[in-house]
Amino acid sequence: MPKTIRELADELGVSKQRIQQIIAKLSASKTPNKEGNRYVLNAQDVKNIKDLMGFDNDKSSTSESTNRLVDYDVYLNVIDSIKEKDEQIKILLEVQKQTQNLLDQQQRLALQDKKILEEYKAEIKDLKALNMPPQDIKKENSSPKETTDYIKGSPQKPNKKKWWQFKKTRAKK
């Protein structure tokens, strides 16, 4: 008598999706026939599915308890792995907090260094102002007319020759 996936799933104590996964794993020659959108499972198809799942046809009551034990073992393994992942997450969160703390410290130190550097620059500027020769101070205090006269009276810089001009002058000599 043909069975549906739901009937077989109820008989074996697994979900319909699990039966569909097993059918997908079957080779093309062992895949059950479809009528419309439903699989119609004959006795051979049921046997193939049970064989792939690890069930024995003779020991149906024992296989159900074995399947439940296997499912319980899988359940325990999943719980253990979840606990392990939780511990890893806790460790990673601690590392993240430490990293954030170190980054904050680094930023504070960089800010302190910048402030100290600015203070040193201001001190150096003050010291340079104190060490200026007296003539320079007179020039700064002089009237704008005197400074313009000074600028006009300064010697002009000779035009610098370009490198190609040197080559021409040497060739002519």
Backbone hydrogen bonds, N-H to C=O, Kabsch-Sander energy under -0.5 kcal/mol:
donor,donor_aa,acceptor,acceptor_aa,energy
3,K,41,L,-2.7
8,L,4,T,-2.1
9,A,5,I,-2.6
10,D,6,R,-2.5
11,E,7,E,-2.3
12,L,8,L,-2.3
13,G,9,A,-1.5
14,V,9,A,-2.0
19,I,15,S,-1.6
20,Q,16,K,-2.5
21,Q,17,Q,-2.3
22,I,18,R,-2.1
23,I,19,I,-2.5
24,A,20,Q,-2.1
25,K,21,Q,-1.3
26,L,22,I,-1.1
26,L,23,I,-0.6
30,K,27,S,-0.9
31,T,27,S,-0.8
33,N,40,V,-0.6
35,E,38,R,-3.1
36,G,34,K,-0.6
37,N,35,E,-0.6
38,R,35,E,-1.5
40,V,33,N,-2.6
41,L,3,K,-3.0
41,L,39,Y,-0.6
42,N,40,V,-0.6
46,V,42,N,-2.4
47,K,43,A,-2.3
48,N,44,Q,-2.6
49,I,45,D,-2.5
50,K,46,V,-2.7
51,D,47,K,-2.7
52,L,48,N,-2.2
53,M,49,I,-1.9
54,G,50,K,-1.1
55,F,50,K,-3.0
60,S,58,D,-0.6
63,S,59,K,-2.5
64,E,60,S,-1.7
65,S,61,S,-1.6
66,T,62,T,-2.6
67,N,63,S,-3.0
68,R,64,E,-2.2
69,L,65,S,-2.3
70,V,66,T,-2.9
71,D,67,N,-2.8
72,Y,68,R,-2.4
73,D,69,L,-2.8
74,V,70,V,-2.6
75,Y,71,D,-2.5
76,L,72,Y,-2.7
77,N,73,D,-2.5
78,V,74,V,-2.5
79,I,75,Y,-2.4
80,D,76,L,-2.6
81,S,77,N,-2.5
82,I,78,V,-2.3
83,K,79,I,-2.5
84,E,80,D,-2.4
85,K,81,S,-2.4
86,D,82,I,-2.5
87,E,83,K,-2.2
88,Q,84,E,-2.2
89,I,85,K,-2.5
90,K,86,D,-2.4
91,I,87,E,-2.4
92,L,88,Q,-2.6
93,L,89,I,-2.4
94,E,90,K,-2.2
95,V,91,I,-2.4
96,Q,92,L,-2.4
97,K,93,L,-2.3
98,Q,94,E,-2.5
99,T,95,V,-2.6
100,Q,96,Q,-2.5
101,N,97,K,-2.4
102,L,98,Q,-2.6
103,L,99,T,-2.3
104,D,100,Q,-2.4
105,Q,101,N,-2.4
106,Q,102,L,-2.5
107,Q,103,L,-2.3
108,R,104,D,-2.4
109,L,105,Q,-2.6
110,A,106,Q,-2.3
111,L,107,Q,-2.1
112,Q,108,R,-2.4
113,D,109,L,-2.7
114,K,110,A,-2.1
115,K,111,L,-2.2
116,I,112,Q,-2.7
117,L,113,D,-2.5
118,E,114,K,-2.2
119,E,115,K,-2.2
120,Y,116,I,-2.6
121,K,117,L,-2.4
122,A,118,E,-2.2
123,E,119,E,-2.3
124,I,120,Y,-2.6
125,K,121,K,-2.3
126,D,122,A,-2.1
127,L,123,E,-2.6
128,K,124,I,-2.4
129,A,125,K,-1.9
130,L,126,D,-1.7
131,N,127,L,-1.6
132,M,129,A,-0.7
137,I,133,P,-1.3
138,K,134,P,-2.0
139,K,135,Q,-2.3
140,E,136,D,-2.0
141,N,137,I,-1.9
142,S,138,K,-1.2
147,T,143,S,-1.6
148,T,144,P,-2.0
149,D,145,K,-2.1
150,Y,146,E,-2.4
151,I,147,T,-2.2
152,K,148,T,-2.4
153,G,149,D,-2.4
154,S,150,Y,-0.8
154,S,151,I,-0.6
165,Q,162,K,-0.7
166,F,162,K,-1.2
167,K,163,W,-1.2
168,K,164,W,-1.5
169,T,165,Q,-2.2
170,R,166,F,-2.0
171,A,167,K,-1.8
172,K,168,K,-1.7
173,K,169,T,-1.2
